[in-house]
């Protein structure tokens, strides 16, 4: 017999709230979210894109943005995962700054 824990009321409420606010996660929406974030902050890491924007493959979206003629530079850095473990990840930097 498996011992499955039920989701806590807070986690369930957060999950439902996220679903309610979720409108689209299309490729176009992901590209727009990345560009908006870069314009506001100047740069972001792969993990920031996943955490903050729900973009699971930021390298692909950045490649598409570059093909559209927008210059985004890449530098390698170390960022901490949600578990606090260091990972070598890309930091995408909007050419010309924020």
Buried (B, 14 or more C-beta within 10 A) or exposed (E): EEEEEEEEEEEEEEEEEEEEEEEEEEEEBBBBBBBEBBEEEEBBBBBBBBBEBEBEEBBEBBEBBBEEEBEBEBEEBEBEEEEEEEEEBBBBBBEEEE
